Amino acid sequence: LNEIFTIERAMQVFHAKTCVRFVPRRPETPYFVQITNRPTGCYSFIGRSLNNTRNLMNLQTPACLTGGTPMHEMMHVLGFFHEVSRPDRDDYIYINRSALIPKFQTDTFYESNLAKYERDIETYNIGYNYGSVMHYSRYAGASDRRYPVLVNRKPYDKPDFGNNTLSPSDIEGIQFRYCRNASGIYRLNWLQQLPTTVLGSRPV
């Protein structure tokens, strides 16, 4: 019951600050979000498929039910990528791959977690935001907390990146995507499953 309360509380943030509504599934609903708590980390597909299949969002307990993790995964469900995947990210972030845990210093890990997408991400002309709920911690996957994996190239006065709730730019992105035309449904034409949470980090 505590897990359900935590998830519903995260949904209420979307309800209070955007036009998005998460509602209980009805038997006749062909498309829905299935929320599971398998011991496989925090992940979701990105966006809605054109064939109206379910979207799976996994929130392993208790690790994935803390901070902004549920909202982070719900943002993936709504079609949003990680902030570090933005086409302009190199202007704002330096990625210190040598600071990663050795097992994460692979091309496979990099492509799954830190790759930059040149064309797939719509930014709506919203600026890069170190404080987005979709931004990794400085120390995501770090082997030593003295050496951050993500280093800001622009001034930023907070000790870490990311957020425990929706930032103003997160809300603005949702409004652009969903709320300009309440009768329309935004749909991505593909789904991507994200890997599980990096140890000692914000959600992947």
N, C-alpha and C positions, 0 to 999 in steps of 0.2 A: 504493500500500500504506500509506503514511503517513496518507492521508486515511481509509482504512478503519479503521486503528488508532485514530485520534482519535475517530471516531464510536463504535466499539465501547467505547472507554474511557469515553465519556459514558454509554453504555447501562449500563455496569457500575456507575455511581453509583446509578442507579435500582435495579438488582438488589441492591446492597448495603444500601440504605437504605429500600426500599419493597417491596411485594409485586408490583409491576409487573415483567413480564419481556418483553423484546424477543427474539423468536426468529426464526430463518431461515424464510423463506416456503417452504411446501410446494406442490407443483403443484396440489393439490386445495383450497388455501386461497382462498376467494373474495374475502376482504378482506385487504388488506395495505398497508403503508406503502412507497411507492416513494421512494427517496432519490436525488436527482440533484445535479449540480454545474454547472448551467447558469450562464452569466455574467449572471444577473438578480437576484442578491442573496440574502438570507436570508429564507425565508418558509415557511409551512406552512398547511394548512387547520386549522381549529379543530375537533377532535373527530371522531367517527365518523358517517358518514351512515347513514340507515336502509335505503338500498338496497344496502348492502354493496359500494360501489365503493371503489377504492383512494384512499388519502390521499397526496398529493404533498408531500414535504418537500424543499426545495431548499437546499443549502449550497454556495454559490459558493466555489471555492478561489482563494486561501487565506483570504480575508477572513472567511468564515463558519465557519472551523474553529479559531478562537482563543477563548480565555477560556471563558465560559459559553454561547456562542452555540449549539452543538449541543444542550445541555440545554434552553436556552430554546425552541428550535424543537420539541424532543421534548415539552415541556410543552404547546405548542400542539396537537400531535398528540393528547395525552391530554385535550384539552378545556379547557385553561386560557387565560384572557385575560391581557392586560397588567394589571399592578397599577394603572396610572393609569386603567384603564377601569372600576374599581369604582364602584358607586353612591355610596360615601362619600368618594370621592377628594378632593372640594373641601374637606373638613375637614383634609386632610393636605398637599395640593399646590396651589400657585399656578402657573398656566401663563402664562409671559411670551411671548406670541406674537410680540412685537416683536423678541425676541432670535433668532428663527429666521432662517436663510438666506432672503433675499427670495423665492426660488422656492418655498419651503415655507410662505410666509405666505398660503396660500389655504384656503378652506373645504374643498376636496376633500382636501387634505393633512391638515387638522385632523380631519375626519370619519374618515379612514382610519387615522390614527395616534394621535390624542389624544382621541377622543370618549369620553364617559362613557355606559355602558350602565346603564339604570335597573333593568331586570328580568331580563336574560339571564345575569347572573353570580351564581353561588352562592358565597357567601363562607364558609359553614359556621361562621359566627360567629368566624372567625379574623381577628385585627386587621390593619389596614393595615401593610404591611411595606416600608419603604424599601430593605431589604436582600434582597428577593426576586430570584431569577434572572429573574423576569418584570417587573422594574422597569427602566424606561429610566434611562440616565445623566442627570445634571443637564444635560449639554450635548448631548443628542441633537438633532441638526439645528441646533445653534447657529452663528451667523455669527462669533462672537467668544467665545473661551474665558473672557473676563472677565465675560461676562454669561450666566448659566445660563438655560436655557429652563424648567426645573422647579425650583421653590423650595419647600422644605419649610415647612409652617406649624407643625409640631410640632418639638420639639428632636430633633436627630439629629447625632451626634458624628463621623460618618465623612465623609471628603472627597467621596465620590460615592455615588450610589444604585446598586442592582443588586448582582449577585454573579457570581462565576465558577463557582459550584456551587450545589446545592440548599440553600436555607436551611431552618432548622427549620420555618418556617411553610409552605414549599413541600412539604416532606415530610408535614406534617400534613394539608394539603389533598389530597394524593394518597391518604393513608391513609383519609380520610373518603370519598373518591369511589370508590376501588377495593377497599380492603382489609377493609372491614367484613363483606363477603359474598363470599368467594373464588369462589363458584360463579356469581356474577352478572357481567354485562358492562354497564358503563355506556355509554350511547349518547346522543349529542346528536341532536336531530332536524333539524339543519341544519349546513351547512359554510360557513365564511367563509374566503376566501383573504386572507392578509395581504400588504401591499406589501413591497417590498424594503427593505433596511437603509438607514437614514438615514446619510448620510456623517458619519464622525467620531463615531459613537455606538455604543452597545450595540445588539443586534439589535432590529428592529421586530417 
